[in-house]
Amino acid sequence: MGEFPNTLSGLMKWALLTVDTRCNGVRLSVNPDKIGSVAFTRKRKLPGFFEPQFFGVQLSLSGLVKYLGVILDSQLTW
């Protein structure tokens, strides 16, 4: 996350808003309950990081996410 977690949060918010707008433009629906977000870092706390919203649902950080059958945890220990 570097030294600027607030900047990263802003970029994530912008990217998710872009996806939201384009999906609404072509009438594509996305289930935000199936979306996971993980911060790949060794830090325990992320001061200045705010959780983004996607399709009106607050995306919270989790410790791990499953992608194509592979479970990735926040410290990439697999």
Backbone bond lengths (Angstrom), bond angles and torsions (degrees), N, CA, C in turn:
res aa  C-N    CA-C-N  psi(-1)  N-CA   C-N-CA  omega(-1)  CA-C   N-CA-C  phi
1 M - - - 1.437 - - 1.514 110.54 -
2 G 1.292 116.36 -14.29 1.449 118.76 176.56 1.513 112.20 70.80
3 E 1.304 115.10 -156.51 1.452 120.04 -177.94 1.521 112.73 -97.53
4 F 1.320 117.64 0.70 1.452 120.70 -175.29 1.528 111.38 -129.35
5 P 1.347 117.88 68.50 1.463 119.47 -179.26 1.521 112.54 -65.41
6 N 1.338 117.45 -26.55 1.449 119.97 178.21 1.525 110.83 -66.31
7 T 1.324 117.50 -38.20 1.463 121.83 177.08 1.519 110.26 -65.31
8 L 1.322 116.59 -42.72 1.458 120.69 177.84 1.525 110.89 -61.72
9 S 1.316 117.26 -41.49 1.461 121.14 177.96 1.524 110.90 -61.52
10 G 1.320 116.80 -41.18 1.457 120.80 178.48 1.518 112.14 -64.94
11 L 1.321 117.29 -40.24 1.466 120.68 177.82 1.522 111.37 -66.30
12 M 1.321 116.57 -39.77 1.465 119.92 177.15 1.527 110.70 -63.91
13 K 1.317 116.38 -41.57 1.462 120.72 179.24 1.525 110.29 -62.06
14 W 1.314 117.46 -43.97 1.464 122.15 179.37 1.531 110.93 -63.39
15 A 1.336 117.37 -44.53 1.469 121.12 -178.90 1.526 111.18 -65.09
16 L 1.334 117.52 -43.28 1.462 120.43 179.59 1.524 111.76 -67.94
17 L 1.324 117.29 -34.83 1.460 120.67 176.26 1.529 110.47 -66.47
18 T 1.329 117.47 -37.77 1.467 121.50 177.00 1.526 110.71 -63.53
19 V 1.324 117.06 -44.75 1.469 120.95 178.12 1.523 110.03 -63.47
20 D 1.320 116.82 -43.32 1.459 121.96 179.12 1.531 110.57 -58.99
21 T 1.322 117.14 -46.92 1.461 121.95 -178.94 1.517 111.70 -63.80
22 R 1.320 117.35 -44.84 1.471 120.28 -179.47 1.519 111.98 -67.88
23 C 1.330 116.96 -37.86 1.464 119.76 177.94 1.521 110.61 -64.79
24 N 1.319 116.89 -42.15 1.465 120.20 177.30 1.527 111.21 -65.08
25 G 1.325 117.39 -33.65 1.463 121.48 -179.79 1.520 113.42 -65.83
26 V 1.316 117.41 -32.35 1.472 121.01 -179.72 1.531 111.48 -108.27
27 R 1.336 115.98 14.06 1.466 123.19 178.21 1.524 112.82 56.35
28 L 1.306 115.48 44.74 1.459 122.66 176.85 1.516 108.03 -103.23
29 S 1.323 116.91 132.79 1.459 119.14 179.41 1.526 110.14 -104.78
30 V 1.311 114.77 147.69 1.458 122.52 179.23 1.517 107.47 -128.85
31 N 1.321 116.73 138.79 1.459 120.91 178.16 1.529 108.59 -92.54
32 P 1.326 118.39 103.94 1.469 120.22 -177.95 1.522 113.34 -68.41
33 D 1.339 117.75 -15.24 1.465 119.88 177.91 1.523 111.94 -71.55
34 K 1.326 117.06 -18.18 1.464 121.08 -179.88 1.525 112.59 -96.86
35 I 1.325 116.66 9.55 1.453 121.16 -178.79 1.527 108.80 -102.28
36 G 1.316 116.27 130.78 1.454 121.08 177.21 1.512 110.53 -116.76
37 S 1.302 116.07 148.62 1.461 119.72 176.74 1.527 109.15 -130.36
38 V 1.307 114.90 133.93 1.460 121.97 -178.71 1.520 108.39 -130.69
39 A 1.308 117.23 134.39 1.462 121.85 173.33 1.527 107.13 -94.64
40 F 1.307 116.37 111.64 1.463 120.99 179.97 1.523 108.68 -82.24
41 T 1.328 115.54 92.95 1.448 122.07 -176.68 1.521 110.10 -153.71
42 R 1.295 116.62 161.80 1.464 121.38 176.22 1.519 111.77 -92.65
43 K 1.322 116.39 -8.31 1.463 120.51 -179.22 1.521 110.17 -74.26
44 R 1.317 115.72 144.36 1.463 121.32 178.07 1.529 111.11 -81.56
45 K 1.324 115.89 -41.33 1.458 120.98 -179.49 1.515 109.28 -117.58
46 L 1.309 114.96 148.23 1.461 120.95 -178.96 1.527 109.09 -120.81
47 P 1.327 117.61 83.20 1.464 119.05 -179.61 1.522 110.91 -67.32
48 G 1.307 115.93 137.37 1.458 120.85 178.93 1.519 113.92 87.76
49 F 1.325 117.96 -5.71 1.461 120.92 179.50 1.517 109.12 -90.82
50 F 1.321 117.13 127.49 1.456 119.97 176.36 1.525 108.94 -115.48
51 E 1.311 115.51 144.97 1.448 121.03 -175.89 1.528 110.01 -78.60
52 P 1.327 117.52 128.76 1.466 120.72 -176.49 1.527 112.31 -77.69
53 Q 1.316 115.61 167.18 1.456 122.52 174.94 1.520 109.29 -111.14
54 F 1.322 115.23 144.90 1.465 120.95 178.07 1.516 107.47 -138.24
55 F 1.325 116.75 120.01 1.458 123.06 -175.07 1.525 111.32 52.66
56 G 1.320 116.73 39.04 1.454 122.48 176.46 1.517 115.37 79.79
57 V 1.333 117.86 4.64 1.461 121.51 -179.57 1.522 109.06 -111.34
58 Q 1.332 116.06 130.57 1.460 121.44 178.51 1.530 109.67 -70.01
59 L 1.336 117.97 122.67 1.461 122.48 178.22 1.524 108.73 -90.59
60 S 1.311 116.26 114.89 1.452 119.51 -179.99 1.521 109.96 -95.56
61 L 1.319 115.47 152.77 1.459 120.51 177.44 1.514 109.76 -74.88
62 S 1.304 115.67 139.40 1.453 120.33 175.46 1.527 108.61 -122.10
63 G 1.302 116.25 167.76 1.457 121.14 -177.64 1.513 113.50 -81.25
64 L 1.351 116.38 -20.44 1.458 119.12 179.84 1.515 109.97 -153.89
65 V 1.314 114.95 161.76 1.458 122.07 179.18 1.527 107.82 -144.41
66 K 1.313 116.38 147.35 1.453 121.31 178.41 1.525 108.24 -104.82
67 Y 1.328 117.00 125.66 1.460 122.50 -177.94 1.523 108.47 -133.08
68 L 1.320 116.14 115.52 1.462 122.76 -179.29 1.525 112.01 52.60
69 G 1.320 116.45 40.67 1.450 121.79 177.49 1.517 115.10 83.53
70 V 1.317 118.05 -4.46 1.460 121.85 179.01 1.524 108.02 -103.47
71 I 1.312 116.23 129.62 1.465 120.60 179.52 1.531 108.54 -93.48
72 L 1.323 115.21 119.52 1.471 121.46 179.09 1.525 108.12 -107.32
73 D 1.325 116.85 126.30 1.456 119.68 176.00 1.518 110.06 -101.80
74 S 1.320 116.26 171.68 1.458 120.70 -171.96 1.537 113.35 -66.28
75 Q 1.327 117.64 -20.38 1.465 119.72 179.41 1.529 112.29 -106.30
76 L 1.332 115.69 9.34 1.465 123.59 178.53 1.534 112.42 53.83
77 T 1.327 115.91 46.11 1.458 119.68 175.66 1.527 111.08 -92.92
78 W 1.328 117.51 -2.75 1.452 124.33 176.95 1.490 109.33 61.21
